[in-house]
Amino acid sequence: MNEYLTIAEVSKLIGKNKETLRRWDREGKLTAVREPMSNYRVYRKDQVELLFADFLEKDVRETTTNEVESKRQYSVLELFAGAGGLAVGLEKAGLKCVALNEIDKWACQTLRTNRPHWKILEGDIRSFNFSEFKNSVDVVTGGFPCQAFSYAGKKLGLADARGTLFYEFARVVQEVNPPICIGENVRGLLSHDQGKTLKGMISILDEIGYHVVPVQVLKAISFKVPQKRERLILVGIRKDINTTYKYPEPYKKIYNLRDALKKGELFDTNVPKSAGAKYPKSKMEILDLVPPKGYWRDLPIRLQKKFMGGSFYLGGGKTGIARRIGWDEPCLTLTCSPAQKQTERCHPDETRPFTVREYARVQTFPDEWQFCGSMAQQYKQIGNAVPVNLGKEVGYSIVKFLNEYYAELKTKKGR
Protein backbone atom coordinates (compact mmCIF):
# COMPACT_ATOMS: atom_id res chain seq x y z
CA MET A 1 0.00 0.00 0.00
CA ASN A 2 1.42 3.37 -1.04
CA GLU A 3 2.00 5.52 2.06
CA TYR A 4 2.62 8.74 0.12
CA LEU A 5 0.61 11.05 -2.15
CA THR A 6 1.88 13.54 -4.73
CA ILE A 7 0.83 17.18 -4.60
CA ALA A 8 -1.43 16.54 -7.62
CA GLU A 9 -3.15 13.63 -5.83
CA VAL A 10 -3.71 15.64 -2.66
CA SER A 11 -5.02 18.60 -4.68
CA LYS A 12 -7.61 16.37 -6.36
CA LEU A 13 -8.50 14.57 -3.13
CA ILE A 14 -9.36 17.64 -1.04
CA GLY A 15 -10.30 20.10 -3.79
CA LYS A 16 -7.55 22.65 -3.10
CA ASN A 17 -5.15 24.00 -5.73
CA LYS A 18 -1.42 23.31 -5.63
CA GLU A 19 -0.52 26.87 -4.63
CA THR A 20 -2.73 26.54 -1.53
CA LEU A 21 -1.00 23.28 -0.67
CA ARG A 22 2.45 24.86 -1.09
CA ARG A 23 1.40 27.74 1.18
CA TRP A 24 0.09 25.26 3.78
CA ASP A 25 3.43 23.46 3.57
CA ARG A 26 5.27 26.72 4.33
CA GLU A 27 2.87 27.50 7.20
CA GLY A 28 3.10 24.00 8.64
CA LYS A 29 -0.63 23.24 8.23
CA LEU A 30 -0.05 20.25 5.94
CA THR A 31 3.63 19.48 5.69
CA ALA A 32 5.25 17.70 2.75
CA VAL A 33 8.09 15.24 3.37
CA ARG A 34 10.86 13.69 1.28
CA GLU A 35 9.81 10.36 -0.21
CA PRO A 36 12.51 7.86 0.88
CA MET A 37 13.11 6.31 -2.55
CA SER A 38 12.73 9.22 -5.00
CA ASN A 39 13.53 12.13 -2.62
CA TYR A 40 10.58 14.06 -4.13
CA ARG A 41 8.44 16.18 -1.80
CA VAL A 42 5.25 14.22 -1.12
CA TYR A 43 2.54 14.02 1.54
CA ARG A 44 2.06 11.23 4.00
CA LYS A 45 -1.24 9.56 3.12
CA ASP A 46 -2.24 8.93 6.76
CA GLN A 47 -1.77 12.62 7.65
CA VAL A 48 -3.89 13.72 4.68
CA GLU A 49 -6.60 11.24 5.66
CA LEU A 50 -6.45 12.56 9.21
CA LEU A 51 -7.29 16.05 7.93
CA PHE A 52 -9.46 14.98 5.00
CA ALA A 53 -12.64 14.63 7.07
CA ASP A 54 -12.29 18.23 8.20
CA PHE A 55 -12.23 19.52 4.63
CA LEU A 56 -15.37 17.59 3.81
CA GLU A 57 -17.15 18.61 6.99
CA LYS A 58 -16.31 22.30 6.56
CA ASP A 59 -17.89 22.25 3.12
CA VAL A 60 -21.50 22.23 4.34
CA ARG A 61 -23.70 25.19 3.51
CA GLU A 62 -24.00 28.01 5.98
CA THR A 63 -26.78 27.61 8.55
CA THR A 64 -27.59 30.57 10.77
CA THR A 65 -29.46 28.67 13.48
CA ASN A 66 -31.77 25.72 14.00
CA GLU A 67 -33.26 27.39 17.06
CA VAL A 68 -37.05 27.52 17.19
CA GLU A 69 -39.44 28.55 19.95
CA SER A 70 -41.96 26.05 21.34
CA LYS A 71 -45.58 27.05 20.70
CA ARG A 72 -46.60 25.08 23.80
CA GLN A 73 -44.93 23.00 26.52
CA TYR A 74 -43.75 19.74 24.96
CA SER A 75 -42.91 16.71 27.09
CA VAL A 76 -40.38 13.93 26.65
CA LEU A 77 -39.97 10.48 28.19
CA GLU A 78 -36.36 9.37 27.95
CA LEU A 79 -35.17 5.75 28.07
CA PHE A 80 -31.56 4.61 28.59
CA ALA A 81 -30.90 8.15 29.80
CA GLY A 82 -27.31 7.69 30.99
CA ALA A 83 -25.80 10.77 32.61
CA GLY A 84 -28.21 13.10 30.83
CA GLY A 85 -26.40 14.34 27.70
CA LEU A 86 -29.44 14.03 25.47
CA ALA A 87 -31.85 15.07 28.23
CA VAL A 88 -29.94 18.29 28.97
CA GLY A 89 -29.76 19.06 25.26
CA LEU A 90 -33.53 18.53 24.85
CA GLU A 91 -34.14 20.67 27.93
CA LYS A 92 -32.05 23.48 26.40
CA ALA A 93 -34.22 23.22 23.28
CA GLY A 94 -37.34 23.77 25.39
CA LEU A 95 -38.60 20.22 25.97
CA LYS A 96 -39.67 19.11 29.45
CA CYS A 97 -38.50 15.71 30.74
CA VAL A 98 -41.43 14.08 32.53
CA ALA A 99 -39.51 10.89 33.36
CA LEU A 100 -36.16 9.24 32.65
CA ASN A 101 -35.29 5.56 32.90
CA GLU A 102 -31.73 4.35 33.52
CA ILE A 103 -30.32 1.14 35.00
CA ASP A 104 -26.87 2.39 36.07
CA LYS A 105 -27.05 3.55 39.69
CA TRP A 106 -24.27 6.13 39.37
CA ALA A 107 -25.81 7.69 36.27
CA CYS A 108 -29.14 7.87 38.15
CA GLN A 109 -27.36 9.56 41.04
CA THR A 110 -25.90 12.07 38.57
CA LEU A 111 -29.38 12.83 37.20
CA ARG A 112 -30.88 13.25 40.69
CA THR A 113 -28.03 15.45 41.88
CA ASN A 114 -28.36 17.87 38.98
CA ARG A 115 -32.14 17.79 38.47
CA PRO A 116 -33.86 16.91 41.78
CA HIS A 117 -37.27 17.65 40.22
CA TRP A 118 -36.86 15.07 37.43
CA LYS A 119 -38.69 11.77 37.88
CA ILE A 120 -35.91 9.15 37.73
CA LEU A 121 -37.04 5.57 37.16
CA GLU A 122 -33.98 3.63 38.29
CA GLY A 123 -33.71 0.01 37.26
CA ASP A 124 -34.10 -2.42 34.38
CA ILE A 125 -36.52 -1.07 31.78
CA ARG A 126 -38.14 -4.54 31.68
CA SER A 127 -39.51 -4.00 35.18
CA PHE A 128 -41.41 -0.81 34.36
CA ASN A 129 -44.83 -0.24 32.85
CA PHE A 130 -45.14 3.13 31.12
CA SER A 131 -48.86 3.12 30.31
CA GLU A 132 -49.41 5.99 32.80
CA PHE A 133 -47.87 8.23 30.12
CA LYS A 134 -50.20 7.01 27.35
CA ASN A 135 -51.27 9.86 25.05
CA SER A 136 -49.76 12.44 27.41
CA VAL A 137 -46.14 12.57 26.19
CA ASP A 138 -45.05 14.22 22.94
CA VAL A 139 -41.84 12.30 22.32
CA VAL A 140 -40.13 9.13 23.54
CA THR A 141 -36.35 9.11 23.14
CA GLY A 142 -33.74 6.48 23.87
CA GLY A 143 -30.18 5.43 23.13
CA PHE A 144 -30.89 1.70 23.12
CA PRO A 145 -27.91 -0.69 22.84
CA CYS A 146 -27.33 -2.38 19.50
CA GLN A 147 -28.26 -6.07 19.63
CA ALA A 148 -28.83 -8.62 16.89
CA PHE A 149 -32.25 -10.24 16.44
CA SER A 150 -33.26 -13.85 15.86
CA TYR A 151 -35.16 -14.03 12.59
CA ALA A 152 -38.32 -16.11 12.79
CA GLY A 153 -39.67 -15.27 9.35
CA LYS A 154 -39.31 -13.06 6.33
CA LYS A 155 -40.55 -9.96 8.17
CA LEU A 156 -39.24 -9.30 11.64
CA GLY A 157 -41.99 -8.54 14.12
CA LEU A 158 -42.07 -7.23 17.66
CA ALA A 159 -42.32 -10.74 19.10
CA ASP A 160 -39.10 -11.75 17.30
CA ALA A 161 -37.18 -8.96 19.06
CA ARG A 162 -38.27 -10.04 22.56
CA GLY A 163 -35.30 -10.20 24.91
CA THR A 164 -33.46 -7.32 23.23
CA LEU A 165 -33.45 -3.76 24.53
CA PHE A 166 -34.82 -2.44 21.26
CA TYR A 167 -37.90 -4.57 21.98
CA GLU A 168 -38.26 -2.62 25.23
CA PHE A 169 -37.87 0.70 23.41
CA ALA A 170 -40.59 -0.32 20.94
CA ARG A 171 -42.80 -1.65 23.76
CA VAL A 172 -42.64 1.69 25.55
CA VAL A 173 -43.39 3.60 22.35
CA GLN A 174 -46.40 1.34 21.82
CA GLU A 175 -47.58 1.87 25.42
CA VAL A 176 -47.14 5.67 25.35
CA ASN A 177 -48.27 6.33 21.74
CA PRO A 178 -46.37 9.63 21.23
CA PRO A 179 -46.57 11.57 17.94
CA ILE A 180 -42.81 11.02 17.45
CA CYS A 181 -40.09 8.75 18.80
CA ILE A 182 -36.34 9.22 18.49
CA GLY A 183 -33.79 6.44 18.85
CA GLU A 184 -30.05 7.05 18.73
CA ASN A 185 -27.15 4.69 18.33
CA VAL A 186 -23.62 4.34 17.02
CA ARG A 187 -22.90 4.59 13.29
CA GLY A 188 -22.05 0.87 13.33
CA LEU A 189 -25.76 0.05 13.51
CA LEU A 190 -25.89 0.71 9.76
CA SER A 191 -23.76 -2.37 9.09
CA HIS A 192 -24.58 -4.42 12.19
CA ASP A 193 -25.38 -8.00 11.12
CA GLN A 194 -25.07 -6.86 7.48
CA GLY A 195 -27.75 -4.22 7.95
CA LYS A 196 -30.36 -6.73 9.14
CA THR A 197 -30.54 -5.29 12.66
CA LEU A 198 -31.50 -1.80 11.46
CA LYS A 199 -33.90 -3.25 8.91
CA GLY A 200 -35.52 -5.26 11.72
CA MET A 201 -35.90 -2.17 13.90
CA ILE A 202 -37.61 -0.30 11.08
CA SER A 203 -39.90 -3.28 10.51
CA ILE A 204 -40.85 -3.38 14.20
CA LEU A 205 -41.65 0.34 14.35
CA ASP A 206 -43.74 -0.09 11.21
CA GLU A 207 -45.67 -2.93 12.90
CA ILE A 208 -46.51 -0.81 15.95
CA GLY A 209 -47.76 2.07 13.80
CA TYR A 210 -44.75 4.28 13.11
CA HIS A 211 -43.33 5.38 9.78
CA VAL A 212 -39.53 5.67 9.94
CA VAL A 213 -37.94 8.73 8.38
CA PRO A 214 -34.85 7.86 6.25
CA VAL A 215 -32.10 7.22 8.77
CA GLN A 216 -29.27 9.74 9.07
CA VAL A 217 -25.90 9.77 10.79
CA LEU A 218 -25.28 13.18 12.34
CA LYS A 219 -21.70 14.39 12.74
CA ALA A 220 -21.37 16.12 16.09
CA ILE A 221 -18.75 18.57 14.79
CA SER A 222 -21.41 20.00 12.46
CA PHE A 223 -23.59 20.86 15.48
CA LYS A 224 -21.34 22.98 17.72
CA VAL A 225 -19.55 20.05 19.34
CA PRO A 226 -15.70 20.17 19.33
CA GLN A 227 -15.42 16.42 18.79
CA LYS A 228 -15.43 14.03 15.83
CA ARG A 229 -18.31 11.90 17.06
CA GLU A 230 -21.14 10.42 15.02
CA ARG A 231 -24.60 9.30 16.12
CA LEU A 232 -27.17 7.44 14.07
CA ILE A 233 -30.66 8.91 14.53
CA LEU A 234 -33.79 6.77 14.03
CA VAL A 235 -36.99 8.84 13.83
CA GLY A 236 -40.45 7.29 13.91
CA ILE A 237 -43.60 9.31 13.13
CA ARG A 238 -47.02 7.92 14.09
CA LYS A 239 -48.78 6.82 10.91
CA ASP A 240 -51.88 8.97 11.45
CA ILE A 241 -49.65 12.08 11.23
CA ASN A 242 -48.77 13.70 7.89
CA THR A 243 -46.38 16.33 9.26
CA THR A 244 -42.86 16.03 7.82
CA TYR A 245 -39.89 15.69 10.14
CA LYS A 246 -36.65 17.39 9.06
CA TYR A 247 -33.26 16.71 10.59
CA PRO A 248 -31.37 19.71 11.99
CA GLU A 249 -29.28 21.56 9.42
CA PRO A 250 -25.50 21.28 9.91
CA TYR A 251 -23.51 24.41 10.74
CA LYS A 252 -20.53 25.48 8.70
CA LYS A 253 -18.34 26.49 11.64
CA ILE A 254 -16.25 23.72 13.17
CA TYR A 255 -15.15 24.15 16.79
CA ASN A 256 -11.83 22.81 18.05
CA LEU A 257 -10.21 21.75 21.31
CA ARG A 258 -9.28 25.34 22.17
CA ASP A 259 -12.98 26.26 21.90
CA ALA A 260 -13.76 23.40 24.29
CA LEU A 261 -11.21 24.13 27.00
CA LYS A 262 -10.66 27.88 26.77
CA LYS A 263 -12.94 30.90 27.23
CA GLY A 264 -14.67 31.73 23.95
CA GLU A 265 -17.86 31.17 21.95
CA LEU A 266 -18.75 27.82 23.50
CA PHE A 267 -17.91 28.57 27.14
CA ASP A 268 -17.64 31.78 29.17
CA THR A 269 -14.58 30.65 31.14
CA ASN A 270 -11.55 28.40 30.88
CA VAL A 271 -12.22 24.80 31.88
CA PRO A 272 -12.39 24.35 35.68
CA LYS A 273 -9.63 22.39 37.38
CA SER A 274 -10.56 18.83 38.29
CA ALA A 275 -9.19 15.36 38.94
CA GLY A 276 -8.07 13.22 36.06
CA ALA A 277 -6.57 9.85 35.14
CA LYS A 278 -2.83 9.39 34.64
CA TYR A 279 -0.80 7.41 32.14
CA PRO A 280 1.62 4.74 33.40
CA LYS A 281 5.30 5.73 33.18
CA SER A 282 5.87 3.51 30.10
CA LYS A 283 3.09 5.23 28.16
CA MET A 284 4.23 8.70 29.25
CA GLU A 285 7.68 7.97 27.86
CA ILE A 286 6.11 7.14 24.51
CA LEU A 287 3.62 10.02 24.37
CA ASP A 288 6.30 12.53 25.41
CA LEU A 289 7.75 11.96 21.93
CA VAL A 290 4.47 12.59 20.07
CA PRO A 291 3.82 16.18 18.89
CA PRO A 292 0.38 17.87 18.95
CA LYS A 293 -1.84 16.36 16.20
CA GLY A 294 0.64 13.49 15.99
CA TYR A 295 0.27 9.77 16.73
CA TRP A 296 2.29 6.56 16.77
CA ARG A 297 3.63 7.08 13.25
CA ASP A 298 5.56 10.08 14.61
CA LEU A 299 7.65 7.83 16.86
CA PRO A 300 11.07 6.50 15.80
CA ILE A 301 10.58 3.31 13.81
CA ARG A 302 12.08 1.18 16.60
CA LEU A 303 9.53 2.52 19.11
CA GLN A 304 6.68 2.20 16.58
CA LYS A 305 7.33 -1.54 16.35
CA LYS A 306 7.73 -1.93 20.10
CA PHE A 307 4.61 0.07 20.98
CA MET A 308 2.34 -1.42 18.32
CA GLY A 309 3.56 -5.00 18.52
CA GLY A 310 1.92 -7.25 15.92
CA SER A 311 -0.47 -4.50 14.82
CA PHE A 312 2.47 -2.62 13.30
CA TYR A 313 2.39 -5.03 10.37
CA LEU A 314 -1.38 -4.96 9.86
CA GLY A 315 -3.22 -2.64 7.46
CA GLY A 316 -5.12 0.51 8.33
CA GLY A 317 -3.92 3.85 9.63
CA LYS A 318 -4.89 3.30 13.31
CA THR A 319 -4.69 7.08 13.64
CA GLY A 320 -6.22 7.17 17.13
CA ILE A 321 -3.37 5.24 18.76
CA ALA A 322 -0.79 7.20 20.80
CA ARG A 323 -2.67 10.30 19.65
CA ARG A 324 -1.97 13.76 21.02
CA ILE A 325 -4.81 16.16 20.16
CA GLY A 326 -3.95 19.59 18.74
CA TRP A 327 -5.48 22.83 20.00
CA ASP A 328 -6.70 23.80 16.52
CA GLU A 329 -8.56 20.58 15.70
CA PRO A 330 -11.69 18.88 17.08
CA CYS A 331 -11.05 16.09 19.55
CA LEU A 332 -11.35 12.51 18.36
CA THR A 333 -14.33 10.58 19.74
CA LEU A 334 -14.00 10.19 23.49
CA THR A 335 -14.04 6.68 24.90
CA CYS A 336 -15.29 5.45 28.28
CA SER A 337 -11.78 5.24 29.69
CA PRO A 338 -9.30 8.00 28.78
CA ALA A 339 -6.16 5.97 29.45
CA GLN A 340 -7.19 2.63 27.96
CA LYS A 341 -4.74 0.91 25.65
CA GLN A 342 -4.56 2.18 22.08
CA THR A 343 -7.30 4.83 22.23
CA GLU A 344 -5.21 7.66 23.67
CA ARG A 345 -6.56 11.20 23.65
CA CYS A 346 -3.54 13.03 25.04
CA HIS A 347 -3.64 16.69 26.13
CA PRO A 348 -1.88 19.02 23.62
CA ASP A 349 0.66 20.50 26.06
CA GLU A 350 0.87 18.02 28.92
CA THR A 351 1.45 14.28 28.70
CA ARG A 352 -1.76 13.18 30.38
CA PRO A 353 -5.34 12.21 29.51
CA PHE A 354 -8.06 14.86 29.67
CA THR A 355 -9.42 15.50 33.16
CA VAL A 356 -13.05 14.78 34.06
CA ARG A 357 -14.08 18.42 33.46
CA GLU A 358 -12.11 18.54 30.19
CA TYR A 359 -13.90 15.37 29.10
CA ALA A 360 -17.23 17.00 29.98
CA ARG A 361 -16.32 20.15 28.04
CA VAL A 362 -15.53 18.13 24.89
CA GLN A 363 -19.03 16.60 25.26
CA THR A 364 -20.41 20.17 25.76
CA PHE A 365 -21.83 19.47 29.23
CA PRO A 366 -22.28 22.67 31.26
CA ASP A 367 -19.60 23.14 33.95
CA GLU A 368 -22.22 23.02 36.70
CA TRP A 369 -23.30 19.49 35.68
CA GLN A 370 -21.77 17.22 38.31
CA PHE A 371 -21.00 13.51 37.82
CA CYS A 372 -21.34 10.97 40.63
CA GLY A 373 -19.35 7.85 41.48
CA SER A 374 -15.66 7.04 41.21
CA MET A 375 -13.46 8.79 38.66
CA ALA A 376 -13.74 5.72 36.42
CA GLN A 377 -17.55 5.87 36.68
CA GLN A 378 -17.54 9.58 35.83
CA TYR A 379 -15.40 9.05 32.72
CA LYS A 380 -17.67 6.19 31.68
CA GLN A 381 -20.82 8.33 32.03
CA ILE A 382 -19.32 11.19 30.04
CA GLY A 383 -17.83 8.95 27.35
CA ASN A 384 -21.17 7.18 26.79
CA ALA A 385 -23.22 10.38 26.59
CA VAL A 386 -24.79 12.08 23.61
CA PRO A 387 -23.03 15.46 23.28
CA VAL A 388 -25.30 18.08 24.86
CA ASN A 389 -25.12 20.50 21.92
CA LEU A 390 -26.00 17.73 19.46
CA GLY A 391 -28.96 16.83 21.68
CA LYS A 392 -30.05 20.47 21.68
CA GLU A 393 -30.02 20.69 17.87
CA VAL A 394 -32.01 17.44 17.60
CA GLY A 395 -34.34 18.96 20.21
CA TYR A 396 -34.96 21.99 18.00
CA SER A 397 -35.87 19.68 15.11
CA ILE A 398 -38.40 17.92 17.39
CA VAL A 399 -39.88 21.24 18.54
CA LYS A 400 -40.24 22.39 14.94
CA PHE A 401 -42.00 19.14 14.03
CA LEU A 402 -44.36 19.35 17.02
CA ASN A 403 -45.16 23.02 16.34
CA GLU A 404 -46.22 22.12 12.81
CA TYR A 405 -48.08 18.98 13.89
CA TYR A 406 -50.20 20.73 16.51
CA ALA A 407 -50.87 23.66 14.19
CA GLU A 408 -52.15 21.23 11.52
CA LEU A 409 -54.19 19.38 14.15
CA LYS A 410 -55.80 22.62 15.28
CA THR A 411 -56.65 23.53 11.68
CA LYS A 412 -58.30 20.13 11.13
CA LYS A 413 -60.39 20.46 14.29
CA GLY A 414 -61.48 23.95 13.29
CA ARG A 415 -62.95 22.77 9.99
N, C-alpha and C positions, 0 to 999 in steps of 0.2 A: 504494500500500500504506500503510495507516494505521500510523504509527510510535508511536502513543500508545494507552494503555489506561486506561479509567476505573477507579476504585476497585472498582466492582461487578464489572467484568470480571476484574480481578486476583484478587479474592476468590474468584470461581468457579473461576478457572484453577488456583490453588494450594491451594484448600481451607482458607483462613484467613479469619476474619471481619474486618469492616471496622475494628473497634476495634484488632485486632492490627496491621493494616496502618498505621493512624494512629500507633500506638505505635512501630512500626518506622521510620516517617517521622521522628518526633521523635528517635529514637535514631541515625538515619543508616544503618540496616541496609538499607532499601529506600526511597530518597528519591523523593518526588513532585516534579514540576516544573510550571511554568506552561505550558499549551498555547499556542503562539504566536498562534493565531487567536482562541480563546475566552477565554483567560486563566484557565481552570479548572485546578485542580491535578489532574494526571494522571501516569501512570507511563510511562516510556520502554519500549516493547515489547522492545527488544533487551536492556535491563538485566534485565527480568523473565525473559526467556528464558535469560539467562546464569545466573540463580539457580534457575530452574524445575527443572532436573535435580536439584539438591541436595534440593529438597523431596520429589521423587519417591523419590530414593534413600534418604533418611532414613526413609522410611515402611515399610521392611521390618520383619518381625517380629524380636523379640529372639532372638539366638542366643548361647548362652553360649560354646561352643567346638566346633570341628570336630575337635579333636585326638583321636587314637585311637592306642593302642599296638600295634605290630606283634606278631603272635603267633609270627612267625618272621622270619628275615632275607630280605627281598624284594629282588630285583635289577632294575635298569633299564638298558636300552640306549638311549642318546639319540642322535638324528640331528639334523643342523642345529643343533648345540649352542650356537653363538654364544659369548658371553663367560660363559655358565654361569648365567644368571638362573633358568631352570627347574631346572637340575641342582642348584643350591644349595638351592632351595626343596624339591625332592624329598628331598634329603639331610637337611634339617631335619625332614622328616616321617618319617624313618626308613628311606628306601629307599637301597640301595647301587648306585652307578653302576659297572657292570662295564666299560663302554666308551662313549666319546663320539666321534662323527664330526663334523668341521667342516672346511670348505675354506679359510676365511680364516686366514692364517698368524698374524696378530696376535691373533686370538681364541684360536687354539690355544696361543699363547705365554702368554696370560692364564690359560688353564686349567691349563697345566703349572706355571706359577709358583705358583699358589694351591693346587693339588692334585697334587703330584708323583707320588702313588701312583695317580692315575687313568690308565687306558689311553686315550690320545688317538690317534685314527685320523685323521691330518691328510691332507686331500686330497679330491678329487671322490668323492662317494658312489658314482658309477658304477664306480669302479675297485676297490671292495671287495666281497668275498664274506663274508657274515655267518653262513654255515651252521654255523660252529663254536659259535654260541650256540643252535643249535636245541634246543628243549625244555629249556633251562637258564636262560632269562630270564623273569621274571614280567611285565614290561611293556616295550613299545617306545614311545618318545615322539619327537616331532619337530615343529618349527615349519617345515614345508615351505613354500616360496614358492607364491603363488597363480598358476597358469598355466591358460590355456584349453586345452581338448582339441579334437582333430579327431574329429568324429562319423562313424563308419563304418557305423553301423546304428542301429536303434531303441534297443538297450540297449548302453551303453558298457561295454566290457570292458577288462581289463588291457592287452591288446595295443594297444588304441586310444590308451592314455595313454602309450605308449612315447615317450621323448624328454622327458617332463616330470619334474619332481622329485617329484611325487606318485606317479608310477609307481615311482620308486626307494623311496619310503617304503613303498608297498604290497609291492614286491618283498622288502624286508627283513622286513616283518611275515610274509610267506609263508615266507621262509627260516627265521625264528626260531620261529614258531608260539607266541607268548606267549598267556596267557589273555586279556590285555587290551592294547589299543594306544590311545594318546592322540595326536591331532594337534591343533595349535593354529595359529591364523591370525588375520588381521585381520577385523573385522566385515564389511568389504566383500565377503568371500567369499560371503555370503548372496545378494548381488545380482550377483556377477560373471558376466558373460555371461548375464544374465537368469536366474540361478539354476541354469543348466545345469552349471556347473563343479562346484558342490557336489553336485548330483544325480549327476553322473558319478563323483565320489569315493565316494559311498555305494554306487553300483552296483558299483564295483571291489572295495570291501571285502566286499560281499556275495558276489561271485564267488570271492574267495579264502577264504571261510569265516567271515566276521565279520558279526555283526548290529550295526548302528549304532544307538546310543541316540539319541533325539531331540536334535538339536543345540541347544546353548545358547550365548549370548553372556554371558560373565561380566564384570561391571563391577568393575574393580580396587578402586575406592573402597569397595566392600562387603566387601573382604577384607583390611583393614588396610594398604592402600596409599594414601598421600596424593596421589593422582593420578587424574585422570579419563581412564582408559585402559580400553579394552575388548578382550577377546580371545575369538574364537570357538573353542570346544572341540568336537572331533570324537572321540567315544569308540566304539571297536569292541570287542565282546565275542565271543570264539570261540563258534561256534554249538553246540558240544557242552556249553556251560556255561549253566546256568539261573539262576545268581546274578544279582541285580539290581544294577546300578550306580546310585548316586545322586550327583548333583552336590553340591559343598559348599554348606552353607547360608550365605546372606549375613549379615553382622553389621549391627547397627543403627548402631553408632558409626562416624562418618565422621571420618577424620583429615585435618588440614590442613597447610599448608606449615610452620607453626610446629612441628608435631609432627615433621616431617621434618628440620628443620634445627637445632632446639633440643633440649636435654636434656628428656626426658619419658618417656611410655609406650613409644614406639617405639625410642628410642635412649637410652643411658645418659649420653651427653655431647653437647655442642654439636658441630656438624659440623666436622671438621678443616679447617684451611686447606689450600688447594691452588691449582694454576694454573687459569686459566680463559680463555675467549675474550673478546674485546673488541668493542664496537660501533664502527663508523667514526664520525667526528665528526658527520657529517650525521644519522645515526640517533640518536646521543646527544642532539642538539639537539631532535629530535622527542620522544623518550621521556622527556626531562627534564620535559616538559609533561604527561605522562600520570600520573594519580594511581594509587595501589594499587587493584587490581580494575578499573582503567579500561583503555580501548583507544582505537583511532583516532577513535572518535566523540567522545571527550573533548577532541580538539584543536579549535582555532579553525577555522571552516569553510574559511577560505582554505588552512590547512595540511592539512586533511582532503583537499581536492581535489588539492593538490600531492603529498602523500604517496601517495595511492591511485591517482592517475592515472585511466585509463579505468575501473578497477574501481569508482570512486566512484559511477558511474551505474548499475552493475549491481545486481541483486537479491541478497538474502541478507545476513545480519548480519555475516559475516566477523569474528566476535568474537575470533578468535585473533590478529588483526593489530595490531601496535604494542601488545601486551598486557603490562601490568605485573601480576604475580600479587600477591594480597593475603595477608597472614600467616594470616588466618582462613578461608581457602578451600583446597580441594585444588588442586594444580597442574594445568594443562591437560596433555594428552598430550605427553610429550617427543618431540622429533624427533631425527634423527641429527646435526644441526648446529644448535647453540643460537643462532647469529647469522644464520641464513639468512633471506633476504628473506621477509617477510610471515608468518613463524611465530614471532614473538618471544615469549620467555618471560622477561620482565625481572624482576630481583630487586626485592622490595618497597621497599627503602630506598635502594639504590644503582642507578645507571643502568648496568647491565651484565648480561650473561647469567649463568646459574648456572655456578659452577665445576664442574670434573670431580667432586669429592667431593660437591658439592650435587646434581648430576645423579644420582650413584649413590645418595644418600640418598632422593631422590624415587622411585627404583626399588627402594628397600628393600634394596639390597646392604649387607652388613656393611662397616664401615669398613676392616677388615683385608683386604678383597678388592681386590687391586691390578690395574690395567689396563695392558696393554703397548702399545707403539707410540707414534706421535706423538699430540699432543693431539687432533687431528682423528679419528684412529683410535679413541682412547679414548671420545670422545663418541659416535662411530658405534656402538661395541660396546654402550655403555650404552643409547643410544636405541633400539636394535633388540631389547633383551632383554625377556624376560618378567619382570615384577616378581617379586622373590624371594618376597615374602609371598603373592602370588597362587599361585605355584608350590607353596608349602608347603601351602596349603589344598587345592589339587587333589591334592597328594601324600597328604594325609589321606584324601581320598575314595577314592584308589586302595588305600591300606592297608586301609581298611574293607571294600572289595570283596574284596580278596585274603584277608583274615581269614575272611570268610564263605564264600568259594569253597573254601578249603582245609578248613574245618570241615565243609562239606557233602561234600567229596570223601572225607574221613576216615570220615564216617558211612556213606557208600555202600560203602566198602571193608570196613567192619566188619560189614556185613549177611551 
